[in-house]
């Protein structure tokens, strides 16, 4: 690598070997100098039975505390196969404690990942973050697999995140297979758990997830707090989600499961007085399990403890039984749901604990939303064609593949 690793003269990464060498200095500044072909990682680090692939940068004990700017270049074909390890992703653990709130992972595109991780903190870009880092304009496509049991904090972009996330996406498949009757929780299409624990702005904004979350289990398995965008949104300082969407389809097949609860097209559980505004979910939710143990299933948010406003959902909800199943919300525990809607026809669900049910025709009529105070000047748009005729966010009409946008931070 050229450069000296300072902010003024960052290390320049030119190939996949340079990328792996980031682990040698976890506090430096890095930039990609060109597109990186990481397919060679498929035959890296043979352990006697399998190739482990790329070694995640940083872990629970030795965290990445530098800055990484992808400069809009792509890293293609990253392979990680560490089914018994925690903190798995391009970065295993990123920590902003050296410059609280100012560590940045930005302008990174990971294309066609094949990542397998173990029981905690698995994400395409980063397994976990701490001390309020910023993740900006990062995009991940490919497959993420959670291999071992009793696990939490898994997401297409990040497993656990307590920082500011803007203009990010995941497009692909997340697969969880339980064969021993364990618990899997806080799993999200973009982020497994998003939390706040300080005075910074804990916001997810202008982000989206597309693809599938597929979970299978056996008798005794437990799946909870799973959402198309975020598994659970909570923490000490209430975070917010704004101007985001998910089209992730969620499928859970676990006959005889001990529990399946808080599963929804957008957010599984909302554990604080956080706010969700101007968002939508269009993915289907399909649940097969013990009907006595299925609870809080919804098209948008499974368990609402905060303030949700100007959101909608359209996905089909299919279960073989259960309670507290709602077209928009499964359980409105605390907080409020205002000016929000769900499609009673496409969802196949006529009731919801919050939100207002509308026909498909009404959901494709602009006045349904403008009469409720939605902003169709700077936030929303509708044209009768894009997004199957439903409202879409003006910043990015859905096209089925992540966009790449240059963002200047300064």
TILUM-861488 format. One line per 5 residues: number of its first residue (from 0); their letters; for each residue y, x, z of C-alpha. Coordinates in Angstrom, 3 decimals. Layout:
BEGIN
NUM) a) Y/X/Z ~ ...
// end
This chain:
BEGIN
0) xxxxx) 0.000/0.000/0.000 ~ 3.519/1.072/-0.696 ~ 6.365/0.422/1.728 ~ 6.837/1.219/5.386 ~ 6.117/-2.202/6.941
5) xxxxx) 9.658/-2.971/8.103 ~ 11.652/-6.093/7.320 ~ 13.828/-4.080/4.938 ~ 10.872/-2.217/3.381 ~ 7.718/-4.327/3.772
10) xxxxx) 4.251/-3.183/2.852 ~ 3.409/-4.352/-0.684 ~ -0.153/-5.657/-1.122 ~ -1.534/-4.955/-4.603 ~ -5.262/-5.746/-4.303
15) xxxxx) -7.880/-7.266/-1.995 ~ -8.479/-3.954/-0.217 ~ -4.801/-3.825/0.685 ~ -5.132/-7.394/1.932 ~ -7.967/-6.454/4.274
20) xxxxx) -5.986/-3.439/5.474 ~ -3.377/-5.739/7.006 ~ -5.651/-5.728/10.073 ~ -4.671/-2.066/10.643 ~ -1.083/-2.959/11.576
25) xxxxx) -0.751/-6.448/13.025 ~ 2.999/-6.297/13.722 ~ 4.354/-5.218/10.329 ~ 6.037/-7.063/7.465 ~ 3.942/-7.695/4.350
30) xxxxx) 4.497/-9.083/0.856 ~ 2.154/-9.720/-2.055 ~ 3.106/-7.666/-5.097 ~ 0.968/-9.605/-7.581 ~ -1.872/-12.130/-7.836
35) xxxxx) -4.931/-10.984/-5.869 ~ -8.532/-11.452/-7.048 ~ -10.541/-11.705/-3.823 ~ -13.886/-12.660/-5.406 ~ -15.339/-9.255/-4.480
40) xxxxx) -15.395/-10.423/-0.846 ~ -18.567/-12.386/-1.670 ~ -20.495/-9.124/-1.276 ~ -18.599/-7.597/1.643 ~ -20.013/-6.831/5.104
45) xxxxx) -23.783/-7.314/4.932 ~ -25.162/-8.002/8.432 ~ -28.842/-7.749/7.545 ~ -29.267/-11.419/6.650 ~ -26.083/-12.444/4.815
50) xxxxx) -22.735/-11.262/3.543 ~ -19.999/-12.007/6.080 ~ -17.250/-11.544/3.511 ~ -13.606/-10.934/4.365 ~ -12.806/-10.180/8.021
55) xxxxx) -10.100/-12.579/9.264 ~ -6.823/-10.848/10.097 ~ -6.383/-11.035/13.874 ~ -8.471/-12.822/16.470 ~ -8.056/-14.277/19.966
60) xxxxx) -7.668/-10.832/21.535 ~ -5.863/-8.906/18.767 ~ -3.495/-11.363/17.120 ~ -1.437/-10.991/13.958 ~ 2.199/-10.780/15.102
65) xxxxx) 3.849/-9.649/11.885 ~ 5.281/-11.556/8.916 ~ 3.493/-12.333/5.652 ~ 5.240/-13.483/2.452 ~ 3.057/-14.317/-0.528
70) xxxxx) 6.114/-14.384/-2.802 ~ 4.501/-17.247/-4.737 ~ 1.508/-15.170/-5.906 ~ -2.074/-16.434/-5.650 ~ -5.074/-15.102/-3.730
75) xxxxx) -8.157/-16.379/-5.565 ~ -11.794/-16.602/-4.463 ~ -11.507/-15.596/-0.805 ~ -14.997/-15.672/0.762 ~ -15.651/-15.761/4.516
80) xxxxx) -19.096/-16.568/5.941 ~ -18.959/-16.261/9.726 ~ -20.807/-19.333/11.043 ~ -20.984/-18.150/14.652 ~ -17.433/-16.826/14.989
85) xxxxx) -14.178/-18.347/16.250 ~ -10.708/-17.810/14.754 ~ -11.692/-17.919/11.085 ~ -9.350/-18.047/8.087 ~ -7.315/-15.584/6.050
90) xxxxx) -5.621/-15.067/9.422 ~ -7.831/-15.609/12.443 ~ -4.998/-15.958/14.967 ~ -1.231/-15.631/14.363 ~ 1.071/-15.237/17.367
95) xxxxx) 4.872/-15.264/17.332 ~ 5.325/-13.945/20.883 ~ 7.042/-10.718/19.742 ~ 9.818/-12.779/18.136 ~ 9.416/-16.259/19.581
100) xxxxx) 9.471/-18.903/16.884 ~ 10.200/-16.473/14.042 ~ 6.826/-15.274/12.803 ~ 6.406/-16.611/9.294 ~ 3.467/-17.164/6.981
105) xxxxx) 5.190/-18.276/3.805 ~ 4.817/-18.726/0.060 ~ 1.036/-18.151/0.182 ~ -1.352/-19.855/-2.241 ~ -5.089/-19.529/-1.561
110) xxxxx) -7.057/-20.797/-4.533 ~ -10.780/-21.641/-4.512 ~ -11.562/-20.506/-0.976 ~ -15.126/-20.598/0.342 ~ -14.781/-20.313/4.111
115) xxxxx) -17.388/-20.970/6.809 ~ -16.519/-20.688/10.490 ~ -17.973/-21.402/13.885 ~ -17.167/-23.557/16.851 ~ -13.371/-23.199/17.334
120) xxxxx) -10.258/-22.513/15.263 ~ -11.244/-22.667/11.607 ~ -8.617/-23.051/8.870 ~ -8.068/-22.000/5.293 ~ -4.839/-20.099/5.950
125) xxxxx) -5.087/-19.557/9.708 ~ -7.543/-20.458/12.454 ~ -4.921/-20.842/15.173 ~ -1.269/-20.111/15.916 ~ 0.705/-19.647/19.123
130) xxxxx) 4.346/-19.307/20.204 ~ 5.848/-21.476/17.476 ~ 5.419/-19.636/14.178 ~ 6.654/-21.053/10.882 ~ 4.261/-21.932/8.068
135) xxxxx) 6.250/-22.637/4.921 ~ 5.257/-23.337/1.313 ~ 1.579/-22.463/1.782 ~ -1.187/-24.103/-0.252 ~ -4.965/-23.952/-0.009
140) xxxxx) -7.649/-25.231/-2.381 ~ -11.428/-25.011/-2.088 ~ -14.087/-25.636/0.553 ~ -14.112/-25.237/4.327 ~ -17.344/-25.510/6.329
145) xxxxx) -17.801/-25.800/10.093 ~ -21.237/-24.450/10.915 ~ -21.977/-24.390/14.642 ~ -21.812/-27.046/17.325 ~ -19.571/-28.168/20.145
150) xxxxx) -16.428/-27.393/18.209 ~ -12.743/-28.331/17.839 ~ -9.541/-27.300/16.046 ~ -10.437/-27.304/12.351 ~ -8.146/-28.002/9.389
155) xxxxx) -7.800/-27.271/5.698 ~ -4.624/-25.249/6.288 ~ -4.763/-24.500/10.034 ~ -7.165/-25.325/12.852 ~ -4.589/-25.318/15.677
160) xxxxx) -0.844/-25.109/15.086 ~ 2.107/-25.411/17.462 ~ 4.891/-24.483/15.059 ~ 7.011/-25.674/12.167 ~ 5.067/-26.572/9.002
165) xxxxx) 6.893/-27.432/5.791 ~ 5.972/-27.909/2.124 ~ 2.273/-27.116/2.622 ~ -0.942/-28.644/1.290 ~ -4.721/-28.613/1.236
170) xxxxx) -6.793/-29.809/-1.712 ~ -10.562/-29.641/-1.318 ~ -13.558/-30.471/0.864 ~ -14.127/-29.985/4.585 ~ -17.769/-30.281/5.652
175) xxxxx) -19.203/-30.568/9.162 ~ -22.960/-30.804/9.714 ~ -24.382/-31.287/13.209 ~ -28.137/-30.929/13.753 ~ -28.226/-30.572/17.543
180) xxxxx) -26.211/-33.515/18.908 ~ -22.933/-31.761/19.673 ~ -19.295/-32.855/19.783 ~ -16.820/-32.220/16.960 ~ -13.185/-33.142/17.451
185) xxxxx) -9.609/-32.466/16.390 ~ -10.376/-32.140/12.691 ~ -7.689/-32.750/10.059 ~ -7.319/-32.493/6.312 ~ -4.290/-30.246/6.806
190) xxxxx) -4.209/-29.372/10.529 ~ -6.812/-30.005/13.220 ~ -4.393/-30.234/16.138 ~ -0.614/-30.014/15.918 ~ 1.134/-29.603/19.233
195) xxxxx) 4.437/-28.708/20.843 ~ 4.833/-26.554/23.937 ~ 8.433/-25.394/23.986 ~ 11.987/-26.019/22.802 ~ 11.616/-25.398/19.080
200) xxxxx) 11.292/-28.006/16.341 ~ 7.611/-28.889/16.113 ~ 7.691/-30.635/12.774 ~ 5.316/-31.209/9.902 ~ 7.419/-32.170/6.908
205) xxxxx) 6.843/-32.643/3.169 ~ 3.135/-31.793/3.451 ~ 0.020/-33.424/2.031 ~ -3.776/-33.280/1.917 ~ -6.145/-34.415/-0.816
210) xxxxx) -9.927/-34.380/-1.134 ~ -12.716/-35.200/1.327 ~ -13.797/-34.742/4.924 ~ -17.567/-35.156/5.181 ~ -19.320/-35.199/8.563
215) xxxxx) -23.006/-35.760/9.219 ~ -24.810/-35.864/12.534 ~ -27.872/-36.873/14.493 ~ -28.595/-38.825/17.667 ~ -26.189/-37.641/20.330
220) xxxxx) -23.554/-36.332/17.917 ~ -19.944/-37.113/18.701 ~ -17.038/-37.163/16.256 ~ -13.508/-37.966/17.411 ~ -9.835/-37.403/16.652
225) xxxxx) -10.284/-36.922/12.908 ~ -7.454/-37.668/10.491 ~ -6.756/-37.278/6.803 ~ -3.681/-35.140/7.534 ~ -3.878/-34.275/11.250
230) xxxxx) -6.707/-34.737/13.742 ~ -4.466/-35.148/16.776 ~ -0.707/-34.807/17.219 ~ 0.353/-33.930/20.751 ~ 1.321/-31.358/23.350
235) xxxxx) 4.036/-30.831/25.938 ~ 7.018/-31.044/23.594 ~ 6.596/-34.034/21.262 ~ 6.100/-32.944/17.657 ~ 6.973/-35.086/14.671
240) xxxxx) 5.510/-35.752/11.244 ~ 7.815/-36.862/8.459 ~ 7.631/-37.377/4.696 ~ 3.942/-36.473/4.410 ~ 0.919/-38.134/2.838
245) xxxxx) -2.851/-37.923/2.663 ~ -5.384/-39.169/0.136 ~ -8.353/-37.574/1.933 ~ -11.503/-39.702/2.005 ~ -13.280/-39.459/5.359
250) xxxxx) -17.027/-40.065/5.601 ~ -19.012/-39.870/8.837 ~ -22.753/-40.475/8.681 ~ -24.312/-40.131/12.119 ~ -26.913/-42.799/12.941
255) xxxxx) -27.466/-42.937/16.662 ~ -24.270/-41.000/17.397 ~ -23.167/-40.985/21.017 ~ -19.577/-41.670/19.978 ~ -17.436/-42.018/16.859
260) xxxxx) -13.824/-42.805/17.701 ~ -10.212/-42.157/16.730 ~ -10.867/-41.762/12.995 ~ -8.080/-42.657/10.552 ~ -6.699/-41.960/7.104
265) xxxxx) -3.619/-40.113/8.373 ~ -3.725/-39.212/12.100 ~ -6.723/-39.665/14.381 ~ -5.057/-39.518/17.803 ~ -1.397/-39.435/18.808
270) xxxxx) -1.349/-38.176/22.388 ~ 2.400/-37.987/23.076 ~ 5.612/-39.820/22.296 ~ 5.816/-37.999/18.990 ~ 7.290/-39.659/15.939
275) xxxxx) 5.701/-40.326/12.561 ~ 8.061/-41.562/9.874 ~ 8.144/-42.109/6.120 ~ 4.481/-41.224/5.512 ~ 1.491/-42.836/3.822
280) xxxxx) -2.308/-42.630/3.637 ~ -4.441/-43.756/0.713 ~ -7.861/-42.338/1.544 ~ -10.950/-44.381/2.405 ~ -12.652/-44.231/5.813
285) xxxxx) -16.427/-44.779/5.870 ~ -18.348/-44.779/9.161 ~ -22.113/-45.069/9.699 ~ -23.270/-44.830/13.303 ~ -24.327/-46.739/16.402
290) xxxxx) -22.124/-49.884/16.322 ~ -21.835/-49.847/20.117 ~ -20.238/-46.399/19.961 ~ -17.726/-46.874/17.122 ~ -14.141/-47.441/18.277
295) xxxxx) -10.537/-46.933/17.083 ~ -10.959/-46.743/13.303 ~ -7.955/-47.316/11.036 ~ -6.352/-46.804/7.656 ~ -3.362/-44.889/9.011
300) xxxxx) -3.452/-44.030/12.742 ~ -6.396/-44.622/15.046 ~ -4.700/-44.394/18.456 ~ -0.908/-44.744/18.583 ~ 0.923/-43.431/21.639
305) xxxxx) 4.278/-42.710/19.995 ~ 6.813/-44.026/17.532 ~ 5.613/-44.782/14.021 ~ 8.090/-46.091/11.484 ~ 8.236/-46.796/7.730
310) xxxxx) 4.652/-45.858/6.909 ~ 1.851/-47.528/4.973 ~ -1.861/-47.291/4.193 ~ -4.134/-48.690/1.487 ~ -7.591/-47.118/2.021
315) xxxxx) -10.835/-49.056/2.265 ~ -12.298/-49.134/5.777 ~ -16.084/-49.461/5.925 ~ -18.140/-49.422/9.123 ~ -21.476/-50.851/10.216
320) xxxxx) -19.882/-52.341/13.322 ~ -17.616/-51.266/16.152 ~ -14.451/-52.379/17.913 ~ -10.701/-51.794/17.586 ~ -10.798/-51.419/13.824
325) xxxxx) -7.460/-51.960/12.113 ~ -6.061/-51.935/8.613 ~ -3.165/-49.768/9.788 ~ -3.793/-48.965/13.481 ~ -6.869/-49.185/15.666
330) xxxxx) -5.100/-49.239/19.041 ~ -1.392/-49.419/19.811 ~ -1.518/-47.981/23.306 ~ 2.083/-46.925/23.928 ~ 5.174/-46.453/21.800
335) xxxxx) 5.815/-48.622/18.767 ~ 4.958/-49.289/15.139 ~ 7.909/-50.603/13.134 ~ 8.577/-51.457/9.480 ~ 5.065/-50.350/8.505
340) xxxxx) 2.455/-52.013/6.286 ~ -1.125/-51.949/5.092 ~ -2.834/-53.470/2.053 ~ -5.122/-56.210/3.308 ~ -6.979/-56.405/-0.009
345) xxxxx) -7.771/-52.752/-0.741 ~ -8.499/-52.001/2.925 ~ -10.897/-54.921/3.294 ~ -9.379/-55.380/6.748 ~ -7.274/-58.384/7.704
350) xxxxx) -6.217/-57.302/11.207 ~ -4.469/-54.360/12.823 ~ -3.035/-53.497/16.235 ~ 0.415/-52.869/14.736 ~ 1.893/-52.926/11.265
355) xxxxx) 2.187/-55.853/8.857 ~ -0.511/-56.781/6.381 ~ 0.515/-57.391/2.760 ~ -1.297/-58.243/-0.458 ~ -1.674/-55.584/-3.128
360) xxxxx) 1.032/-57.251/-5.197 ~ 3.400/-57.234/-2.240 ~ 2.599/-53.577/-1.532 ~ 3.697/-52.732/-5.072 ~ 6.945/-54.680/-4.820
365) xxxxx) 10.015/-52.656/-3.921 ~ 11.686/-55.426/-1.923 ~ 8.786/-55.464/0.557 ~ 10.023/-52.085/1.726 ~ 13.772/-52.245/1.110
370) xxxxx) 13.890/-55.463/3.138 ~ 12.441/-53.391/6.001 ~ 15.125/-50.732/5.665 ~ 13.206/-48.065/3.717 ~ 15.381/-45.446/1.993
375) xxxxx) 14.767/-45.559/-1.765 ~ 17.751/-43.326/-2.481 ~ 16.747/-40.010/-0.905 ~ 13.178/-40.441/0.475 ~ 11.092/-43.017/-1.402
380) xxxxx) 10.606/-44.108/-5.020 ~ 8.527/-46.691/-6.857 ~ 8.111/-47.174/-10.603 ~ 5.050/-49.395/-11.040 ~ 2.967/-46.549/-12.544
385) xxxxx) 3.064/-43.430/-10.352 ~ 0.739/-43.550/-7.330 ~ -1.013/-46.605/-8.808 ~ 2.215/-48.556/-8.400 ~ 2.566/-47.972/-4.653
390) xxxxx) 5.664/-46.278/-3.197 ~ 5.626/-42.490/-3.280 ~ 7.702/-39.807/-1.644 ~ 10.540/-38.725/-3.895 ~ 10.121/-35.015/-3.125
395) xxxxx) 6.690/-34.912/-4.782 ~ 4.925/-37.622/-6.772 ~ 1.164/-37.211/-6.237 ~ -0.564/-35.546/-9.178 ~ -3.918/-34.634/-7.618
400) xxxxx) -3.273/-30.907/-7.307 ~ -1.001/-28.842/-5.077 ~ 2.296/-27.805/-6.538 ~ 3.924/-24.442/-5.983 ~ 7.591/-24.402/-5.092
405) xxxxx) 9.791/-21.387/-4.430 ~ 11.613/-21.611/-1.113 ~ 14.272/-19.189/0.076 ~ 14.347/-18.651/3.826 ~ 17.608/-17.331/5.159
// end
